[in-house]
Amino acid sequence: MVEVAVVRQQDASALARLDPQALITKALETGAGIDTMERLVALAKDVREVQAKEAWYGAMAEFQRTVPPIKKTATAKIQTPRANYSYRYAPLDEIMSVIQPVMGPLGLSVSWRSRVEPAQVIVSCRVSHVLGHHEESGEIAMPIVQGDGGGANPAQRVGIAATYAKRYALLGIIGLAPEDDDDTASTPPEQPSIDPAPPGNDEPITEAQAKRFWAIARGTGWDEGQIHDLLAGYQLSSTKEIPRSLYEAVVERVKKGPGGAKP
């Protein structure tokens, strides 16, 4: 299988080095038949696709090598019936302000495709190269906050969910993760710095999430008594009560070990 992969890669590289236009010109000069010309036109299309794909991957590699760090500069405060907490994150407009000056000269651009369903917004992010090749993040579904939404009207709630989904999709396709802002590193946040959880999801975590939680806890040296005390700080009595919107914040705290900052 490895040999086959190597051969295919070599074939693609050889194809990318061809000059289909020169071959077509030569065929015209020698009076080649229609069948030959059709094959040459199809070959030219294949070559352009291979060249565009290689250019996309080359540009993305250079982008990831040269793009400045994306900083978490904004703070969101979340209030739930069980606990209050906050997190830091990188707003979408600031992410774009960091990546666009690097992407543009490399021939890369970002766009989104989205659709709104009754209870959620579904978004995919596309990164395209000027030569025509593009890759997509896959669909990211984000629930639309129901109820009063903290004073937001229905259109604003849709916009909030869409912005969340766009940010997640964008970070996924460019392969980057925001970092803590150096200016705030000396001041511990109220909760561990994490990417925002989907809004409006206060359902208890799943059994799989609970198992992951305990695997991380045991791996970082927690005992059951310490976990109980930790959860009490979030006004929770057991892992079964952890809401999904709070899950990643608690996991990040557990990863710091029993000696980390209090919730």
C-alpha positions as CSV (number, residue, x, y, z in Angstrom):
1,M,0.0,0.0,0.0
2,V,2.8,2.4,0.8
3,E,4.4,1.7,-2.6
4,V,1.1,2.4,-4.3
5,A,0.8,5.7,-2.5
6,V,4.3,6.8,-3.4
7,V,3.6,5.9,-7.1
8,R,0.4,7.9,-7.1
9,Q,2.2,10.9,-5.5
10,Q,4.9,10.7,-8.1
11,D,2.3,10.5,-10.9
12,A,0.5,13.6,-9.5
13,S,3.8,15.5,-9.3
14,A,4.7,14.5,-12.9
15,L,1.3,15.5,-14.1
16,A,1.6,18.9,-12.4
17,R,4.8,19.5,-14.3
18,L,3.2,19.0,-17.7
19,D,2.5,21.9,-20.0
20,P,-0.9,21.0,-21.6
21,Q,-1.1,24.2,-23.6
22,A,2.2,23.3,-25.3
23,L,0.9,19.8,-26.1
24,I,-2.3,21.2,-27.5
25,T,-0.4,23.7,-29.6
26,K,1.8,20.9,-30.9
27,A,-1.2,18.8,-31.7
28,L,-2.8,21.6,-33.7
29,E,0.4,22.1,-35.7
30,T,0.6,18.5,-36.6
31,G,-3.1,18.2,-37.5
32,A,-4.1,15.8,-34.7
33,G,-7.6,14.4,-34.8
34,I,-10.6,15.3,-32.6
35,D,-10.1,12.3,-30.3
36,T,-6.5,13.4,-29.6
37,M,-7.6,17.0,-29.0
38,E,-10.3,15.9,-26.6
39,R,-7.9,13.8,-24.6
40,L,-5.5,16.7,-24.4
41,V,-8.2,19.1,-23.2
42,A,-9.1,16.5,-20.5
43,L,-5.5,16.2,-19.6
44,A,-5.2,20.0,-19.3
45,K,-8.1,20.0,-16.9
46,D,-6.5,17.3,-14.8
47,V,-3.2,19.2,-14.7
48,R,-4.9,22.4,-13.6
49,E,-6.7,20.6,-10.8
50,V,-3.4,19.0,-9.5
51,Q,-1.5,22.3,-9.8
52,A,-4.3,24.1,-7.9
53,K,-4.4,21.5,-5.1
54,E,-0.6,21.6,-4.7
55,A,-0.8,25.4,-4.6
56,W,-3.5,25.3,-1.9
57,Y,-1.5,23.0,0.4
58,G,1.7,25.0,-0.2
59,A,-0.1,28.2,0.6
60,M,-1.7,26.8,3.7
61,A,1.6,25.5,5.0
62,E,3.2,28.9,4.5
63,F,0.2,30.5,6.2
64,Q,0.4,28.4,9.3
65,R,4.2,29.0,9.4
66,T,3.9,32.8,9.2
67,V,0.6,33.8,10.8
68,P,0.9,35.6,14.1
69,P,-0.7,34.0,17.2
70,I,-4.4,34.5,17.6
71,K,-5.1,35.9,21.1
72,K,-8.1,35.5,23.4
73,T,-9.0,39.1,24.1
74,A,-12.7,39.0,25.0
75,T,-14.4,37.7,28.1
76,A,-17.9,36.2,28.3
77,K,-19.8,35.7,31.5
78,I,-22.3,32.9,31.7
79,Q,-25.1,32.5,34.3
80,T,-26.9,29.2,34.6
81,P,-29.3,27.8,37.3
82,R,-26.4,25.8,38.6
83,A,-23.3,28.0,38.4
84,N,-21.9,31.3,37.1
85,Y,-18.6,31.2,35.2
86,S,-16.6,33.1,32.6
87,Y,-14.2,32.3,29.8
88,R,-11.9,34.2,27.5
89,Y,-12.1,33.7,23.7
90,A,-11.0,35.3,20.4
91,P,-13.8,37.2,18.6
92,L,-14.4,36.3,15.0
93,D,-13.6,39.8,13.7
94,E,-10.2,39.8,15.5
95,I,-9.4,36.3,14.1
96,M,-10.1,37.7,10.6
97,S,-8.0,40.8,11.3
98,V,-5.0,38.5,12.1
99,I,-5.3,36.0,9.3
100,Q,-6.4,38.0,6.3
101,P,-3.2,40.1,5.9
102,V,-1.3,36.7,5.7
103,M,-3.8,34.8,3.6
104,G,-4.3,37.5,0.9
105,P,-0.7,37.6,-0.4
106,L,-0.7,33.8,-0.5
107,G,-3.8,33.7,-2.7
108,L,-6.1,32.4,0.0
109,S,-9.6,33.6,1.0
110,V,-12.3,32.6,3.5
111,S,-16.0,32.2,2.9
112,W,-18.9,30.6,4.7
113,R,-22.0,28.7,3.7
114,S,-24.8,28.6,6.2
115,R,-28.5,27.6,6.6
116,V,-30.9,28.3,9.4
117,E,-33.1,25.5,10.8
118,P,-35.9,25.9,13.4
119,A,-33.6,25.3,16.4
120,Q,-30.0,25.7,15.0
121,V,-27.7,27.3,12.6
122,I,-25.5,25.1,10.4
123,V,-22.3,26.6,9.0
124,S,-19.3,25.4,6.9
125,C,-16.2,27.4,6.2
126,R,-14.4,27.3,2.9
127,V,-10.8,28.3,2.3
128,S,-10.1,28.9,-1.4
129,H,-7.0,29.5,-3.5
130,V,-6.8,31.8,-6.5
131,L,-6.0,28.8,-8.7
132,G,-9.4,27.3,-8.0
133,H,-8.9,24.6,-5.3
134,H,-10.7,24.8,-2.0
135,E,-11.2,22.8,1.2
136,E,-14.1,22.9,3.6
137,S,-14.4,22.5,7.4
138,G,-17.5,20.3,7.3
139,E,-20.7,21.4,8.9
140,I,-20.8,22.9,12.4
141,A,-24.3,23.0,14.0
142,M,-24.9,25.6,16.7
143,P,-28.1,25.7,18.7
144,I,-30.2,28.9,18.7
145,V,-30.8,30.2,22.3
146,Q,-34.4,29.9,23.1
147,G,-36.4,32.1,25.6
148,D,-35.5,35.7,26.2
149,G,-31.8,35.1,25.2
150,G,-30.6,37.7,27.6
151,G,-32.7,40.4,25.9
152,A,-31.8,39.5,22.3
153,N,-34.5,39.4,19.8
154,P,-35.0,36.3,17.5
155,A,-32.9,37.7,14.7
156,Q,-30.1,38.6,17.1
157,R,-30.2,35.1,18.6
158,V,-29.7,33.6,15.1
159,G,-26.8,36.0,14.5
160,I,-25.2,35.0,17.8
161,A,-25.4,31.3,16.9
162,A,-24.1,31.9,13.4
163,T,-21.1,33.8,14.7
164,Y,-20.2,31.0,17.1
165,A,-20.5,28.4,14.3
166,K,-18.4,30.6,11.9
167,R,-15.6,30.9,14.4
168,Y,-15.5,27.2,15.2
169,A,-15.6,26.3,11.5
170,L,-12.9,28.8,10.6
171,L,-10.5,27.7,13.4
172,G,-11.1,24.1,12.3
173,I,-10.2,24.5,8.7
174,I,-7.1,26.8,9.3
175,G,-5.8,24.4,12.0
176,L,-5.1,27.1,14.6
177,A,-6.2,27.5,18.3
178,P,-6.3,30.9,20.1
179,E,-3.9,31.6,22.8
180,D,-4.3,33.5,26.1
181,D,-3.5,37.2,25.7
182,D,-0.2,38.0,27.3
183,D,-1.6,41.2,28.8
184,T,-4.0,39.2,30.9
185,A,-1.8,36.2,31.7
186,S,-0.9,37.6,35.1
187,T,-4.5,37.9,36.2
188,P,-6.2,34.5,36.6
189,P,-9.7,34.5,35.0
190,E,-12.7,33.5,37.0
191,Q,-12.7,30.2,35.2
192,P,-10.0,28.5,33.1
193,S,-9.6,30.1,29.7
194,I,-11.5,28.0,27.1
195,D,-13.2,28.4,23.8
196,P,-16.9,29.2,24.3
197,A,-19.3,26.4,24.7
198,P,-22.4,26.3,22.5
199,P,-25.0,28.7,24.0
200,G,-28.2,27.6,25.6
201,N,-27.1,24.0,26.3
202,D,-27.7,23.2,30.0
203,E,-28.6,19.5,29.5
204,P,-26.4,17.2,31.7
205,I,-23.3,15.7,30.1
206,T,-23.5,12.3,28.4
207,E,-22.1,9.1,29.9
208,A,-19.2,9.3,27.4
209,Q,-18.3,12.8,28.6
210,A,-18.4,11.7,32.2
211,K,-16.0,8.8,31.5
212,R,-13.7,11.2,29.7
213,F,-13.9,13.5,32.8
214,W,-12.9,10.8,35.2
215,A,-10.1,9.5,32.9
216,I,-8.6,13.0,32.9
217,A,-9.1,13.4,36.6
218,R,-7.4,10.2,37.5
219,G,-4.6,10.9,35.0
220,T,-3.9,14.3,36.7
221,G,-3.9,13.0,40.3
222,W,-7.4,13.7,41.6
223,D,-9.2,11.6,44.2
224,E,-13.0,11.4,44.7
225,G,-12.9,13.7,47.7
226,Q,-11.1,16.4,45.8
227,I,-13.4,16.0,42.8
228,H,-16.4,16.4,45.2
229,D,-14.9,19.6,46.6
230,L,-14.2,20.9,43.1
231,L,-17.8,20.3,42.0
232,A,-19.1,21.9,45.1
233,G,-17.4,25.1,44.0
234,Y,-19.6,25.0,40.9
235,Q,-22.7,24.3,43.1
236,L,-22.8,20.7,41.8
237,S,-23.0,17.5,43.8
238,S,-21.9,15.0,41.2
239,T,-20.5,14.7,37.6
240,K,-24.0,13.8,36.5
241,E,-25.2,17.3,37.2
242,I,-22.5,19.0,35.1
243,P,-24.3,21.0,32.3
244,R,-22.9,20.6,28.8
245,S,-22.3,24.4,28.6
246,L,-20.0,24.1,31.7
247,Y,-18.3,20.8,30.8
248,E,-15.2,22.1,29.0
249,A,-14.6,24.7,31.7
250,V,-14.6,22.0,34.4
251,V,-12.4,19.7,32.3
252,E,-9.9,22.5,31.8
253,R,-9.8,23.0,35.5
254,V,-9.3,19.3,36.1
255,K,-6.4,19.2,33.6
256,K,-4.5,21.7,35.9
257,G,-4.4,19.1,38.7
258,P,-5.6,19.3,42.3
259,G,-3.2,22.2,43.0
260,G,-4.5,24.4,40.2
261,A,-6.6,27.5,40.6
262,K,-10.0,27.3,42.4
263,P,-13.2,27.6,40.4
